[in-house]
Amino acid sequence: MIALDPMLEHLHLAVVLLTIGKVVIAFAALLVAVMLMIWFERKVVADMQNRIGPNKAGPFGILQSLADGIKFFFKEDLIPDQADKFVFKLAPYLSLVPAFIVFSVIPLAGDFSSGGKQGIVEIVGQKTRVQVADPHMGMLLVLAMSSIAVYGVMLAGWSSGSKYPLLGSVRATAQMVSYEAALGLSVLAVFLQSGSIETSAIVAGQAGYKWNLWVTFFVPFVVFLIAATAELNRPPFDLVEAEQELVGGFHTEYSSIRFALFFLAEFMNTITMSAVIVTLFLGGPAGPSFGLTGWVADYVLPFMWFFIKLMLFLFTFVWFRSTLPRFRYDQLMDLGWKFLIPLALGWFVVLTITRVSTDEGWNWGLVGLITAIGFTAMAGLLTKAIRTAGQRRELEFEEVSD
């Protein structure tokens, strides 16, 4: 119980009510954030493509997402005759629920400065954190939920009883499994530097601007960002719902509120994954307090820093959507298996050697030289193997053509 929240050391009515309140507030805030994210993406994409975007429903079109939600509620709910009805109805929730569970372990505020309160605040006399829960296996829970999310997409395509959704779900399964490996290897670098897998401990370990972004020398961050984009099925990796090939992909047969749940899950996952990136690499809500104390230092400033960092990555994902062309499927798989996974694994080995050499007091120059030679040799061998395999495929294709 202590692992979930400091206030759970002594369980009584006030603690139960506060816990329920945190869950309700977090869920409501996430839903509102999703509505605003949809509006934000439409407006930014419109500006980048020299269009107007939403401008009718509410000031600056800000109520357009609400209008779309109301429309979905009143549309006819269709279930194909050949569908597995139970699985067909269950699949949207398997995509939506993991996104909220991931968000529940993200620290949103709290004083994480050096020598500070380690993110612990006091609410109605109870010591707690500004997150729904803080389990010891926090980041493992995040990785588990990102893996479970693929089941929603896979089962939606399979249960529809139609070939285009099935092809979309097969693509999604292969894509997510491929990039999950690179995602996990990049996170290992953060675990190595932080010495913990608790989200609050990872944030606290980055106090004093010791962000994992540069402590791990940027490579795990870049790998994580690319792999997360593929995990989210967002452009340029949105092959699971490529409308030119698959009509709409895994959710082609969905309508009404069930389609809205998939739509909601996509944007909710974008927000939660951006929050995970901020937590892992940019210090979460940690930032300068300007000498202020009290509730301003515990709530206002930390949440402001977290929000600014979050908006940076939300804008980045929208920027990707507006500017990058969709990958071919072979390019998608080559990037994951032949580049990101070897790079993430190799860099983790380099960081491990660096950490051990520091602890053991080894000669830095000699260790660096041997590591550089080994890394270059392995990269060369991998490149040679990939090139040889490509040449063999070309020869086989020519023989078949003849």
C-alpha positions in Angstrom: 0.0 0.0 0.0 2.9 2.4 0.8 4.1 1.9 -2.7 1.0 3.4 -4.2 0.9 6.7 -2.2 2.4 8.0 1.1 -1.1 8.7 2.5 -2.1 5.1 2.3 0.1 4.2 5.3 -3.0 4.9 7.5 -6.2 4.0 5.7 -9.3 5.9 6.8 -12.3 7.7 5.3 -10.5 10.9 4.4 -7.8 8.9 2.6 -10.4 6.9 0.6 -12.3 10.1 -0.4 -9.1 11.9 -1.4 -8.0 8.9 -3.5 -11.4 8.8 -5.3 -11.2 12.5 -5.8 -7.7 12.2 -7.4 -9.0 9.5 -9.8 -12.1 11.5 -10.8 -10.1 14.8 -11.3 -7.4 13.0 -13.3 -9.9 11.3 -15.5 -11.9 14.5 -16.1 -8.7 16.5 -16.7 -7.5 13.9 -19.3 -10.9 14.0 -21.1 -10.8 17.8 -21.3 -7.2 17.6 -22.4 -8.1 15.2 -25.2 -10.9 17.6 -26.5 -8.4 20.5 -26.5 -5.7 18.4 -28.1 -8.1 17.5 -31.0 -8.8 21.2 -31.5 -5.1 22.1 -31.2 -4.1 19.6 -33.8 -6.7 20.7 -36.3 -5.8 24.4 -35.9 -2.0 23.8 -36.1 -2.3 21.5 -39.1 -4.6 24.1 -40.8 -2.1 26.8 -40.1 0.8 24.7 -41.5 -1.2 23.8 -44.6 -2.6 27.4 -45.1 -6.2 26.5 -44.3 -8.7 27.9 -41.8 -9.5 24.9 -39.6 -12.3 24.8 -37.0 -13.8 28.3 -36.6 -17.6 27.9 -36.2 -18.3 26.1 -32.9 -17.4 28.4 -30.1 -14.6 31.0 -29.9 -11.9 30.1 -32.4 -13.7 26.8 -33.0 -12.7 25.5 -29.6 -16.0 23.7 -29.1 -15.7 21.7 -32.3 -14.5 18.6 -30.5 -17.6 18.8 -28.2 -19.9 19.1 -31.2 -18.2 16.1 -32.9 -18.7 14.1 -29.6 -22.4 14.9 -29.5 -22.7 13.9 -33.1 -21.1 10.5 -32.5 -23.5 9.8 -29.6 -26.5 10.2 -31.9 -25.2 8.3 -34.9 -26.4 4.8 -35.6 -24.4 2.0 -34.0 -23.6 -0.7 -36.6 -22.4 -4.2 -35.9 -21.5 -6.3 -39.0 -23.3 -9.6 -39.4 -20.1 -11.6 -39.5 -18.6 -9.9 -36.5 -17.8 -11.6 -33.2 -20.1 -9.3 -31.3 -18.6 -9.6 -27.8 -15.0 -9.0 -28.9 -16.2 -6.3 -31.4 -17.8 -4.3 -28.5 -14.9 -5.0 -26.1 -12.0 -3.9 -28.4 -12.5 0.0 -28.1 -12.2 -0.2 -24.3 -9.0 -2.2 -24.6 -7.5 0.8 -26.5 -8.9 3.4 -24.2 -8.3 2.1 -20.6 -4.5 1.6 -20.9 -4.1 5.2 -21.8 -5.7 6.4 -18.6 -3.8 3.9 -16.5 -0.5 5.2 -17.9 -1.6 8.8 -17.1 -2.3 7.8 -13.5 1.4 7.2 -12.6 2.7 10.4 -14.1 3.7 13.1 -11.6 2.0 16.4 -12.6 3.3 18.7 -9.9 5.2 18.8 -6.6 8.5 20.2 -5.5 11.2 18.0 -7.1 14.0 20.5 -6.7 17.4 19.4 -5.1 16.9 19.0 -1.4 13.1 19.6 -1.8 10.2 17.5 -0.8 10.7 14.8 -3.4 7.3 15.7 -4.9 5.3 15.1 -1.7 2.6 17.7 -1.0 0.0 18.0 1.8 -3.7 18.0 0.9 -6.3 18.3 3.7 -3.7 17.2 6.2 -2.6 14.1 4.2 0.8 13.7 2.7 0.5 12.6 -0.9 1.8 13.1 -4.5 0.2 15.0 -7.4 -0.5 11.7 -9.2 -3.1 9.1 -8.8 -0.6 6.3 -7.8 3.2 5.8 -7.5 3.8 2.1 -7.6 7.4 0.7 -7.3 7.0 -0.8 -10.8 5.7 2.5 -12.3 7.6 2.4 -15.6 7.1 -1.3 -16.0 3.3 -0.6 -15.7 3.7 2.0 -18.5 5.4 -0.5 -20.7 2.8 -3.2 -19.9 -0.1 -0.9 -20.7 1.5 0.2 -24.0 1.8 -3.5 -24.9 -1.8 -4.2 -23.9 -3.1 -1.4 -26.1 -2.2 -3.4 -29.2 -4.9 -6.0 -28.2 -7.6 -3.4 -28.8 -6.4 -2.7 -32.3 -5.8 -6.4 -33.1 -9.1 -7.6 -31.8 -11.0 -4.8 -33.4 -9.7 -5.8 -36.8 -10.1 -9.5 -36.3 -13.6 -9.4 -34.8 -15.0 -7.2 -37.6 -15.2 -10.1 -40.0 -13.9 -8.0 -42.9 -10.6 -8.2 -44.8 -9.5 -4.6 -44.6 -9.8 -4.3 -40.8 -8.0 -7.7 -40.5 -5.1 -6.4 -42.6 -4.9 -3.3 -40.5 -4.8 -5.3 -37.3 -2.1 -7.6 -38.7 0.0 -4.5 -39.6 -0.6 -3.0 -36.1 0.5 -6.2 -34.4 3.7 -6.4 -36.4 4.4 -2.7 -36.0 3.8 -2.4 -32.3 5.7 -5.6 -31.5 8.7 -4.4 -33.6 8.9 -0.9 -32.0 8.1 -2.1 -28.5 11.6 -3.6 -28.4 13.3 -0.4 -29.3 11.1 1.5 -26.9 12.0 -0.8 -24.0 15.7 -0.7 -24.8 15.7 3.1 -24.8 13.9 3.1 -21.4 16.6 0.8 -20.0 19.1 3.6 -20.4 17.0 5.8 -18.1 16.7 3.0 -15.5 20.4 2.7 -15.6 21.0 6.3 -14.8 18.1 6.8 -12.4 18.6 3.5 -10.4 14.8 3.2 -10.1 11.7 2.4 -12.1 9.4 4.6 -10.0 8.2 7.6 -12.0 8.5 9.9 -9.0 12.1 8.7 -8.3 13.0 9.1 -12.0 11.8 12.7 -11.8 13.6 13.3 -8.5 16.8 11.9 -9.9 16.8 14.7 -12.6 16.7 17.5 -10.0 19.2 20.3 -10.6 18.7 20.0 -14.4 20.4 16.6 -14.6 17.9 15.7 -17.2 18.2 12.2 -18.7 18.0 14.0 -22.1 21.7 14.8 -21.9 22.8 12.5 -19.2 22.1 9.6 -21.6 23.6 11.7 -24.5 20.4 12.2 -26.5 20.4 8.8 -28.3 17.8 7.0 -26.1 15.6 10.1 -26.3 15.6 10.1 -30.1 15.0 6.3 -30.2 12.1 6.6 -27.7 10.5 9.5 -29.6 10.6 7.6 -32.9 9.4 4.3 -31.4 6.6 6.1 -29.4 5.4 7.7 -32.7 5.2 4.2 -34.2 3.5 2.8 -31.1 0.9 5.5 -31.3 0.2 4.7 -35.0 0.6 8.4 -35.8 2.0 9.7 -39.0 4.4 9.0 -40.6 3.8 5.5 -39.2 0.0 5.3 -39.5 0.0 2.3 -41.8 -2.6 0.5 -39.7 -5.3 2.9 -40.9 -3.9 3.9 -44.3 -7.1 5.1 -46.0 -5.6 4.8 -49.5 -5.0 1.0 -49.0 -7.3 -0.2 -46.2 -10.3 2.2 -46.3 -9.9 3.1 -42.6 -7.9 0.1 -41.3 -8.8 -1.7 -38.1 -11.8 0.5 -37.3 -13.4 0.5 -40.8 -16.5 -1.3 -39.6 -17.0 0.9 -36.4 -19.4 3.7 -36.2 -21.1 5.9 -33.6 -19.7 6.0 -30.1 -17.5 2.9 -30.6 -15.6 4.7 -33.4 -15.4 7.8 -31.1 -13.7 5.6 -28.4 -10.9 4.7 -30.9 -10.7 8.3 -31.9 -10.5 9.3 -28.2 -7.9 6.6 -27.5 -5.6 7.8 -30.2 -5.4 11.4 -28.9 -5.4 10.2 -25.2 -2.4 8.0 -26.0 -0.7 10.9 -27.6 -1.1 13.0 -24.5 0.0 10.2 -22.1 3.0 9.2 -24.2 4.1 12.9 -24.4 3.8 13.0 -20.6 5.9 9.8 -20.3 8.6 11.4 -22.5 8.6 14.6 -20.3 8.8 12.4 -17.1 11.7 10.2 -18.4 13.9 12.7 -20.2 12.9 16.3 -19.3 12.5 16.1 -15.5 8.8 16.0 -15.4 7.3 19.0 -13.4 10.8 20.0 -12.0 11.9 23.5 -12.9 13.1 26.8 -11.3 11.0 27.9 -8.3 12.4 31.5 -8.4 12.8 31.3 -4.6 9.0 30.9 -4.1 7.6 28.6 -1.5 4.2 27.2 -0.3 1.5 26.2 -2.7 3.0 28.2 -5.5 6.2 26.1 -5.4 4.2 22.8 -4.8 1.5 23.2 -7.4 1.5 26.3 -9.7 5.1 26.4 -10.9 5.6 22.6 -11.2 2.4 22.2 -13.2 3.3 25.2 -15.4 6.7 23.6 -16.2 5.1 20.3 -16.9 2.5 21.9 -19.2 5.1 23.8 -21.2 7.2 20.6 -21.7 4.1 18.6 -22.6 3.0 21.2 -25.2 6.4 21.0 -26.8 6.0 17.3 -27.6 2.3 17.6 -28.5 3.3 20.2 -31.0 6.1 17.9 -32.2 3.6 15.1 -32.9 1.4 17.5 -34.8 4.4 18.8 -36.7 5.2 15.2 -37.8 1.7 14.7 -39.0 1.7 17.9 -41.1 5.1 17.5 -42.8 6.3 13.9 -43.0 5.1 11.5 -45.8 3.9 8.1 -44.8 6.6 5.3 -44.8 6.3 2.2 -46.9 5.8 -0.9 -44.8 9.2 -2.3 -45.7 10.8 1.0 -44.7 8.9 0.9 -41.4 10.2 -2.5 -40.5 13.7 -1.8 -41.7 13.8 1.3 -39.5 12.7 -0.6 -36.4 14.6 -3.9 -36.7 17.7 -2.8 -38.6 18.4 0.6 -37.1 16.5 1.5 -33.9 16.9 -1.8 -32.1 20.6 -2.2 -32.8 21.2 1.5 -32.0 19.3 1.3 -28.7 21.0 -1.9 -27.6 24.4 -0.7 -28.6 24.0 2.6 -26.8 22.8 0.8 -23.7 26.0 -1.3 -23.7 28.0 1.9 -24.1 26.3 3.6 -21.1 26.7 0.4 -19.1 30.5 0.4 -19.8 30.7 4.0 -18.9 28.9 3.5 -15.6 31.0 0.5 -14.7 34.3 2.3 -15.6 33.3 5.2 -13.5 32.5 3.0 -10.5 35.6 1.0 -10.8 37.9 3.9 -11.6 39.2 2.5 -14.9 41.3 4.5 -17.4 38.7 6.7 -19.2 40.9 7.2 -22.3 41.5 3.4 -22.8 37.9 2.5 -22.1 36.6 5.1 -24.5 39.0 4.0 -27.3 38.1 0.3 -26.9 34.3 1.2 -26.7 34.5 3.4 -29.9 36.4 0.7 -31.8 33.9 -2.0 -30.7 30.9 0.1 -31.5 32.2 1.1 -34.9 33.1 -2.5 -35.7 29.7 -3.8 -34.8 28.0 -1.0 -36.8 30.1 -1.9 -39.8 29.3 -5.6 -39.5 25.6 -4.9 -39.2 25.7 -2.6 -42.2 27.5 -5.2 -44.2 25.0 -7.9 -43.3 22.1 -5.7 -44.2 23.6 -4.8 -47.6 24.4 -8.4 -48.3 20.9 -9.5 -47.5 19.5 -6.8 -49.8 21.7 -7.9 -52.7 20.6 -11.5 -52.2 17.0 -10.4 -52.3 17.6 -8.5 -55.5 19.2 -11.5 -57.1 16.3 -13.8 -56.1 13.9 -11.3 -57.5 15.7 -11.1 -60.8 15.8 -15.0 -61.0 12.1 -15.1 -60.4 11.4 -12.4 -63.0 13.5 -14.3 -65.6 
